[in-house]
Amino acid sequence: MLGRLIINADLVVKTGLHIGGGSSSVEIGGIDNSVIKNHKGEPYIPGSSLKGKLRSLTELAHNKIGKNEKGENLPCNCGECFICKIYGVSASEENKSTDRLPTRIIVRDAFLKDSIAETMRRKEKDFKDLELSYTESKWENSIDRLTSKANPRLFERVPEGAIFDLEIIYTIYKEEDIENIKNLIEGFQFLEDDYLGGNGTRGYGKVKFENIRFFTKTIKDYTSKQFGDTKASVDEIDDIWIGKLKEQMIDTK
Ligand SMILES: [Zn+2]
């Protein structure tokens, strides 16, 4: 192993975000579909949701979507391509793969930025019309295809302007893993042009990665060092940037 790259970013909600909380969550104010929340009752983005979305968008873009017998989409499980190397393969395939290295990426659960959570609680600035503590509700109408009857449902959403603290840890075993960072960042771009969570076709879930910061930890000197300048956006990760990272990760070994 050469080291680790730690990526921190602000994930900014641009249009109401709905990541479902499941049936066990407490329903408030007649909401049919609540969002997932932590023990403090604050909405968050499960790392698994974000990782899954980044992976599936990357697979879609690179024509790597697998199918099961029923024709449903499955993640690629070849163990050879860059997508399997970044995002991992199932445990049974891991042993068969020639790569035989564990999944490179860990996506942490992303929680609301403290200052934003505070502003939401106080219902200040952009959040003065917020109906619930951290969320808003929106009616969506769907038409029953058999009876043509309208079926209005109330969705809970994280409002525009919410910001989540994102942390991704990417382990670098060999030089090729440094090259693959471009593909990881490309996934961020795909997501910005797509949506996170549910109801994307109704305009929900537009997000943006802002204020991206990179930290490296090389195995020889396992302390965190800021790498490069603070990046404002995903388009600044180019070959020059990758070259500099290689120098830092490999020369110190
Ligand atoms: Zn693969």
Residues whose N, C-alpha, C, O or C-beta is under 5 A from the ligand:
A	BS01	ZN	C76 N77 C78 G79 E80 C81 C84
